[in-house]
Amino acid sequence: MKGLFRNILKLDKIILPATGFLITFLLLLLYIQQPLFLRFINYKIYDVFLREHASTRIHELPVIVDIDENSLKEIGQWPWPRYRIALLLDKIHQAGALAVGLDILFAEPDRTSPALIMDDITRTFGEYLQKRPGFTGLPDILADNDALFAQTLATGPFVLGYTFLFPEDALRGMSGMPADSCHLHPTSLATKSLTPGLAMGTDQLLATASGVVCPLPALAEAAPASGFFTTDTDPDGVIRQVPLLINFNGRVYPSLALATLLQALGKKTVLLGYSKRGTEVLRAAGTDIPLKRAGSFLVNYRGKEGTYPYISAGDILRDVPAALEALKGKIVFIGTSAAGLRDIRTTPFSQNYPGVETHATIVDNILSRDFIHIPPWAPGLEALALVIAGILTTLLLTWARAAWLALPLFGSAVGIWTGSSYLFGQSKYFVSPLYPLLGLALTFMTMTAIKFWKEEKQKKFIHGAFSHYLAPAVIDQIVRSPESLTLEGQEKEVTILFSDVRNFTSLSERLTPTQVTALLHDYLTPMTRIITSRNGTLDKFIGDAVMAFWNAPLDVPGHQRLALLSALDQLQKLEELNALFQEKFGLTIRIGIGVHCGVVRVGNMGSADLFDYTLIGDSVNLASRLEGLTKYYGQPLVVSEAIAEACGDEFRFQELDKVRVKGKVKPITIYTAMTREDAAKRAVELERYAEGLERYRALRFQEAENVFSELREHHADLLLYALYQERCRDLLREPPREDWDGVFTHKSK
């Protein structure tokens, strides 16, 4: 059994670490693949860090001119005539704005232009008109709002917006305009390889658009600059990054935010640095802007909507001094917050974030040089942290006790999260804690599940291994607290019970071997159950004999009492069994039981190859001798004085003799035991016997012989009284020496 436990332990030391290392390896494969569901979780961790460490300080240059509800209420419904937009741009320019980016797409002619209105009237009612109608006294420039708007665009630092289309947009039914009809403004781009010997074109480095929805050619041609407001939405629908450059039709175009910033600073050329990983950095306006792959830029959002100053377009058109003053020296983006017109996007801070504020945020980030980086070494560090977390968890779960696991594992998880968060907050480096935390969690859960499964199997093993030897209550205690079970040898006080069938050899001669087997089965089964029901441990069967003990392998409080109760229960059960045996086999049996309590050596005994969990010691021999004395004294039960002293007043003990058993020098007092109810029925007999025994010890052998003779007459079936009667007669014939101690020495077992 000890060997089995050791094998289980060795198996755990192999299976557990192998499982932990396998989980770590599988997570490394997942890290390489980056499955979508884990990317979703990573996005959310990024959002948490961004919100936690968001800077509330914004750069002073970006402002937003808002076509809000008040503007529409004062000026009129949208779309406004282009001449009103031209007037708004002119006022912003005159107020001293450095540049103005329009987050509005002017892709169609202004239908409120007088010339278009006249054309529409002529087309509709021409047959009723004698001549083409017109506006008397209207200057030619006012006849075409788009022409007026184009003229205004040509006079200031204005940047028109447009949007690129990609193949997936075509699947949604969106169509663009022919590239040659758009007068877009590509950026003046230089490229530089950061990896020696590597040469890549922009079509390899940047996202390539398949189409474009551009402003009216006249407007695009007149404006000094233009930029796209195409966004890059992550799979969960959140905008965390935007492209700063897009490749289209063989040329590279800037985003609206970048084009507006370059216009404000009077810069034209940008330098794109790349490596074998893709785009790395964009040098623009004297600032190195970190890029992800395909020219994307991580937007360092400052907060929810309304982070940047908003100026009502209506206030500018009404020449409100405070509104005009707020535009001086600013980089302006024009957008709308009016209901039904808002360009609403989802960001890590809000699901109702105006798209125009994203442009302002990008300009803020570049001017403040406050960037979020995913450094080239981040993947390596994340993978290393994953491996370390997996190995640490594996070693702890394999070698450490459960009580020692909570603090280091919790501390490791907190440390990983805190370290990643601190790195983001201090240096704006995003190194994801996701996979290291997954390594901790999955390794812990899987290995804990395996340990739980192994413990359950071990409990079943323990239950099965001891179910035929121990009481159910003792087995339950071992299962609950296996650490209390020791199979190593130890000295311990136990109570030992030996029982044996009287004259079994002669009885078996009257039966066939099959009947002998059946008789033993019918007898030993209930006797064993009585032992185990009283929390006893079955040691062995020796033919028809049974050896059992209490208080090992686990402590059993009151073990002397439980052993004595078992002996009395066995004797009572035997009366029921004899009725069955008489009917089935034509005979009855008698047994003798010896019970003693003392210190023994208990544990695994035997050879290195074959051993048994049992006990040895002088107390075992004495218990066996007591069982043998049951025949001599004619009593079914003989117990030692250690049992009598330990069991107190719950039972009645009838002293049998003071004896020296074979092989012993020191005398002991032996008893038979009975319940107090049985003793009450025999009260007169027991009292008379005690008188006789007292006179026997006082050397008054004649008086004692008279008492025992009297008892013999009334209880002829009790060998004990005949034994003392005969002993008194012998002592009368041959009196003992004066130093006689009343101890009887037995020469046989």
N, C-alpha and C positions, 0 to 999 in steps of 0.2 A: 504493500500500500504506500509506503514511504517512497518507493521507486516510482509509482504512478504519479504522485504529487510532483516529484522532481521532473518527470517527463513533461507534465503539463506546464510546469514553470519554464523548462527549456523551450517548449513549443511557443509559449508566449514571447520569449526573448527573440524568437526568429520571426514569427508572424507579425508582431506589432511593428518592429522597425521596418520590415519589408513593406508593410502596408503604408506606413508614413512616407517612406522614400518613393513609393509608387505614386501616391497622391501628389507629392511635390513634382515628380516628373510629368504627370498628366497636366498639372496646372501650368507647368512651363510650356507644354504644347498648346494649351489654351491661350497662354499669353502671346505666343507667336501668331495664333490664328485670330485673336481678338474677336470672339463671337459677338453678335449684335447685342444680346441681352446683357452681357458684361460691359459692353461699351455704354449702354444706357446707365448702368450703375455708376460707371466712371464719370459720365457727364454730370450726374447728380452730386457726386463728391466734389467735382470741380466747381459746381454752382455753390455748394456750401462754403468752400474756401473763398470764393469770390465775394460772396455776401459777407462772410465773417471779416474779411480783411479789406473791404472796400474803402477807398479813400474818399472823404467828404470834401477834400480840397479840389476845386475845379479850376482850369485855366481861365483867365479872364477874357480871352479873345472870342471863343465861340458863343454866338447868341442865335436865337431862333425868332424869325418874324412869322407870326402865326395868323393864318386866315381863320379866325375863330368865329364863334357864334355871334359875338357883338359886331364883328366886321361885316358878316353877312346881313345882320339886322340893319346896320347903318347904310351899307353900300348897295346891297341887293344880293340875290341868289347867285350861286355858283353854277356854271362857270362865268367868271367875270369877262367882260370884253378885254381883248388884248391891250387896248389902249390904257385900260385901268391898270393892268399888270405893268405896262411900260411906265406909267406914272409912278407906280409904287417903286419900281426899280430905280427910276431917276431920283426920287426923293431919298432912297437909301444911299445911292451913290453920292448925292450932294451932301448927305449927313456925314460923309467921311468913312464909309465902310471900306475895308481893305479888299474884300472880295465877297461875291454873293453867289451861293450855290442854290439852284432851283430844284427842289425835290418834287417837281411837277413835270409831267410829260406833255409836251405840246406837239402831239403827233398828227393832228388834223387842223384844217383851216378854221379860223374863227368865223362861225356862222352869223355873228352879229355885225360883221363888217358891212357898211352901207353898200359897197359894190356887190357883195354876195346876196344881200337882201334884194337889191334891184334885179339881179340875175334870176333869183328865185321867183319874184313877182312876174317878170317878163315870161319866164318859162311856164308859169301856171296860168296867167291870165292874158297871154300875148294876143289871142284872137279878139280880145275885147279892147285892146289898147291900140291907138293910132300911132303912138311912138313910144320909145323906151322911156320910162320915167327916170327921174333923177332928183338929187338934193340940190336945190338952188343955193348958191353961195358957199358950198362945202369945198374946202381945199382938197386937192388931189391926194395929199398925204393922209387925210382923214378918211378917205374912201376905202382904204384897205387897212384894217387893224393889224394884220400880220406884218405888213410893210412898215407900219409905224413901230410895232414891237421890235422888228429886226433892226430898225434904225437905232432904237434905244439900246439894244443889246450890243451894237457895235461901238457904243460910246463909253462903256464902262467895264469893270472887272467882273463880268458876269459869266457864270458857268451853267450851261444847260445840262439837264439830266436826260438819260435814256436807259434802256434796259436791254441786256443781251438775252438771247434764247439758246437753249441747249436741246439736244435730241429728245429728252424726256418732256420738254414743253410741247414739242410737236405732237406727242402722244395725247396731250390734253387739249389738242385742237388750236393751239396758239400758233400764229404765223407772223413772220417778220417781213421786213421790207428788203428789196434788193440792195446789196451792199454798195453798189455804185451810185445809188440815189441818195445815200446819206453822206453828209459832209461832217463826219466826226473828226475829233481832234486826237490823233494818236500821241502817245507820250514819246519824248525823245529819250530813248532807252539805250544804255550801254550795259553789257553783261561782263561778268568776271567770274572765272572758275576758281573756287577755293580749294579744289582738289587738283594737284599738279597732273597735267596730261589729259584732263577731262574736258571735252568740248560738247556742249549741248545747245540746241536751239530753243527758242522761246516756245515753239510748238510742243517740245518735250517737257518744258519746265512749268508751263502755265496751263490753266484750264482754257480750252478752245471752244468758243461759242460757234453755234451753227447758224445763228440768225440774229437780227437786231430789230427792235422797235425804236426808231429814232425820231427826233423832232422834225418838223417841216424843214426841208432842205434850205429854204431861205433863212430860217431862224438859225439853224445849225451853222450855216456858212457865215452868218453875221456875227455870231457870238465868238469872243476871243478864245473860249475854251469850253469843253464839255466833258462829262464824266458819267459813268454808268452807276446806277443805284441797285444793281443786281446783288442779291444777298446769297449767302451760302447757309442754308438751314440744315442743322444736324438731323439725324434720323428721328429724333424725338420731337421735332418741330421747333426747337429753340435755336435762336441765332446767337452763337457764341463767337463765331469767326466770320469775317467777310473777305472776299478777294480784293486786293488793292490793284491788281493788274489782271487783264484777261487778253488772251490771244484771239484775234478775229481777222480772218481774211488776210493772213500773213503779216499783220501789224499788231502792236501792243497798245492797249488803251487803259487809262487810269480810272479809278473809281471817282465818284463825285466828290467824296471827302478829300482824296489826294489831289485831284485837279483843282479844287477850290483853294486848298492850302498852297499849292504851287503858284496859283494865280495871285494869292495874297502876298506871297513872299517874292514874287517876280522871278521864280525859278522855272527852268524848262526841262533840264536833263536830270534823269535819275539813273542810279547804278544798281543793277541787280546782281547780287552774289549768290552763287549756287555751288553745291557739292554733289557727291554721288547720292546723297540722301534727297536731293531736290533743292528747291529754293531755300535759302538760309537768311538772307538779309537784304534789305532795300535801303540804299543810301539816298535820302531825299532831304532837301533843305538843310543839309549839314547834319542830319541825324541818321543813325543806323537803326532801321526799323526791323525787328526780328520777324521772320516769316515762317509759317509752316509750309508744308508741301503745296505746290500749285499756286504759290503766291498769296496764300490766305493769311490773314492777320487776326490774332486773338484780341477781341475788343475788351478792354479793361473798363467795364461799366462802373459808373460811380454810384448808381442807386436806381430808384424807380423813376417813372416818368416825372417830368417837372424838375429834373436836376439842374438844367441849364436855364438861363434867363429867357423868358418869353416876352416878346413885344407884339402887341396887337397891330395887325396890318391897318385896321381902321384908324388907330391913333396916328400912324405915320401919314396916312392919306389926309387926315385932318390937321396935320402939322402940329401935333401935340409936342411941345418943346422937350419934355422929359423923354419921350419916345425917340425923338430925333437925336438927342444928346447921347442916349444909350447906344447908338449905332456907330459912334465915332471910333475909328481905329479897330473895329471888330471884323471878325469873319462871320458872315451872316449866311444862314440857311433858311430858305423859305419853305414852309410846309403848312399843313392845315390840321387843326384839332376839331373842326366842326363835325357834328354828328353826321354820319353817312359819308364823310369825305376823308376820314382819318386813315392814314396808312399805318395800320396796327400790326405790330410784330410781337412775338414772344421772346423774352430774354431771360437770363437767370434771375432777374429781379422782378419781372412783371409779365403778365400775359396781355397787357394793354399798353405796350411801350410804343410811342410814336417812332416810325422809321426815321424821321428827320433827326431825332436825337441821337441815333446811331452815328450819323455823319458828324455831328458835333462832338460826340465822344471820341471818335477816331482822331479828329483834329486835336482835341484836348490831349489824348495819349501821346501823340507825336510831339506836340509843343512842350509837354511836360516831361517827355522822355520817360514815361511811366508805362512800361510794357510788361506783359506776361510772357514768360519764356517757357518753352519745353526744350531744355538743353539736349544736345546730342547724347550726353551721358545718362540721361534720365531712364531710357529703356534698360540699360545695363544695370543701373542701380536698383530699379524695380525688380528685375529678375534676380539679382543677388539677394535683395531683401526677402523675396519669396523663398529662395533656397534656404537662407538662414532661418527664416520663420518655420519652414517645414521641418528642418533638421532639429531645431530647438524643441519644437512641440513633440516630435517623434522621440527624442531622447528623454524628455521629461515624462511622457506617458509610458515609456518602456521601463524606465529605471526608478522613477520617483514614485512615492506614495501619493494617493489621491489628495490627501490633505495638503500636500506641498504644491499642488499644481495651480490652484486658483490664483494665488498672488503673482507668480512669475508669468503665467499666461495672460492674465488681465493686464499686468504691467507692460508686457510686450506689446499687446494690442494698443494700449493707451500710448505707449512710446512711439509706435509706428505712426499712429494718427497724429499725435502731437508734433512729431518731427516733421512730417509732411506738411502739416498746417503751418508750422513755424517757418519752414523754408519758403512757403508761398508768401507768408506775411512779410518776411524780412527781405527776400530777394526776388519775389514774384516768379520763382521757379516752381512749376507744377510737376511734382514727382508723385504719382498716384500711389496711395497706400492700399488700393483695392486688392491687388494680387497677394501681397504679403498678409493682409488680413484674411483673405480667402485661404491662404496656406495655413494660417493658425486655426481658423474656424473649421475648415473641412477635415484637416488632419485630426484636430481634437474630437470632432463629432464622430468621424469614422472609427478612429482608434478607440474612443470611449464606447462606441457601439460594439466593437469587437470584444473589448474587455468585458462589457456587460454580458455579451453572448457567451464568452468563455467562463465567466463567473456563474452564469446560469447553468452551463454544462457541468461546471465543477460542483455546483450545488446538487445537480441531479446525480452526479457521480457519487458524491458524499452520501446523499440520501439512499441511493441504491446500494452502495458498499456497506452501509451500516444498518440498513433497514431490517436485516435479519439478526442483528446483534444488539441494537440499542433501542431504547424507548423512543417513540415518536417525538416526545417533548425534548429529549436529548438531541435527536437528529435536528430538530428545528433550531435549537440553540447553536449547534455547530454550523448550520447553514447561515444563520444570522451573524455569527461571529466566528468565522473560520480561523481567525488569528489566535483564538483561544485553544484551538486544537493542536496538540503537539504529539507527534508519534515518536519522539525521541524518548529514551529511557529516563525515568525520574523516580525518586523516592516519594511515596505518597501514602497517606492513610486511606485504606479502602476497607470495605466490608465484603467478605468472601462467603459464598454459599456453595456447598457441595450437596448433591442429592443422588441417591442410588436406589435402584429397585432391589428389594430383598429376594435372594434366591432366584435370580433371573435365569441362571444357567439351567437349573432343574425345571423351571417353568417353560423355557424354550424347548426342552426335550419333548414336551407334550404337544408342541405345535410344529407345523411345517415352516420352512424358511420364509415362505410368502406371508404366513400368518404372523410370524415373529416381526417381519418388517412392518406389517400393518399395525400390529400392537404398539410397536415403538413409535410409529408415526402418530397414532391416535393419542398416545400418552405424552410424547415430547412436545407436540404442537401447542396444546393449551398451557403446559408448564412453561414453555418459552415465552408465550404471550403474557403470562402473569409477570414474569421477570421484566420484560421490556415495558409493560404497562406501569411498573413501579420505578421507571428510570434506571433499570439495571442494564448491564452489558453482558451479553452472552459470550463466554470465553470459548467453550468447546463442549462437544459431546464425547464422552469416553464410553462407547458402547451404550449401555442403558443409563450411565451416569451423566450428570449435568454439572458444569462448573460455571458460575457467574460471579460478577463483582459489581460493586457500586462505587461511585466517586471517581471514576476514570472512564474515558479520557478527559471528561469535563467534571468540574466540581458539582456534586449533588448534595445540597443541604439536607441534613437529616437522613443520611444514607443508611445508618444502622437501623433506624425505624423502618425505612422502606424495604430493606432486606428481610427483616423479621416479618413484616406484613406479607411479603411475597411467600415466605415459607408457610405461614398459616393459611394463606389463600391456596397454596398448592395442596396442602393436606385436606382442605375442605373440598377442593375440586376433585381430588382423588376419590372421594366418596361417591360423587356423581359418575365418575369414569368407571368405577368398579361395577356399577349396575349395568353399564353398557358392555363392559368386558365379560361379565358373567353370561350375558345374553349372546354375545358374539363369539367368544372364545371358550366359554365354559370355565372361566377361572377369574380370580381377582388377584390384585397385586398389592404389596405393601412397600413403602419407601421409607428411607431414613434421610434426614436433612441435618447437616451441620452448618452453623453460622458463627463466624468470628470476625472481629475487627482488629486491624493492626497495620503497621507500616510495612510496605513491600516495595519491590522494584517493579515498576510497570513501564512497558514500552515494547519495542520490537525485539523479540528473542528468536534465536536460531542461527543459521549459517548465513554467509554472505549472499548465497543464492536462494535460500528458502527460509523464510522467517514468518513469525506470527506475532500479532499484538496480544500479549498476555502479561502475566505477572509471576514473579518468583519471590521467595523469601520464607522465613520461618513461620509467618502468619498463615501462609498458604498451606503449609504442611499441617499446622495445628487445626485449621478448618477441616482438612481432609480427615484428621484423626477424630475430630468430633463427630463427623458423619459416621465413621466406623463404630464409635461408641454407642450409637443408637441401638445396635443389635444387642450389646451387652446389657444395657439398662432397660431394654424393651420399650424405648420411647421413640416415637417417630421424629422428634425434634430435639436436638441438643445444641445449646448455645453457650458461648463463653461468658465469663463475668464481665468482659469489656462490653458485650452487647447488653447485658442486664443493666450495667451502670449507665449506658448511653440512652437507653429507652425510657428511663424514668418510671412514672407511675401509670403509664398508659396500658401496660401489660402486667400480668401476674407471672412471676417466675418461681418455679418450684426447684429448689436446690436438689441436685441429684447426688453430687459427691465432690470430694476434694481429691484430685487425681494427679498422678504423673503419667502423661501419655508416653508411649514408646518413643525413645530417642530424646526425651526431655528430662531435665533434672528439677527444674522449678515447677512446683505444683500449681495447679489452677483450680478454681471452683467452677463446676459446670452446672447448667440448669436446663430445664425444659421450660417452654413458655406457652402461655395460653392467654386468651382475651379475658378481660375482667368479667365478662358475662359468663364465660365457661367456668371461671374460677369461683364465681358466686354459687353456681350449681354444685360445686364440689367443696364448698367451704368447710364442712365438718371433716371430710376426708383429709383435706390439705392441712387443717389445723392439727389433726391427730398425727399425721405424718411428721409435721414439724416437731411435735413433742417427742416422737420416737427418735428422730434424728438428733435432737438435743441431748437425750439420754445416752444415745450411742456415742456422741462426742465426749460425754462426761464419764465414759467408761462404765456406765450403768447398763451393762449389756443385757442382764436378765429383764430389767424393766423395758428396755428397748425391744427385746425379742418379743415380750408380751404385746407391745403396741403393734409391731409389724405382723405378729400372728393374727391379731384381731383384724388388721387391715386385709390380710390374706383371705380371711374367711369371707369378708364382704366384697373383696375385689380380686377374685382369684385370677382374672385375666391379666393383671398387671404384674409383669416380671420384676419390677422394681422392688415391690414389697417382699416377694419371695427371696430376692437377692439379699436384702438386708436381714431378713429372718435367718437365712442360712449363714450369713456372715456373723451375726450375733452368736449363734450357736457355736460356730468355730472358735470365736474369741472366748467363749465361756469355757470350752474344753481346753484351749491353749491361750491363756491371757497374754496380752501384749506387754512389751517392756514399759517401764515407767515413763520413758521419753516418747511414747507413742503420740504422733501428731494427727492421727485420723486420716492421713492421706493414703489413698489406695494407688499402688503402682501397677499399671497395665503392662504386661509383657508382650502383647500382640497389638496389631493395628486395629 
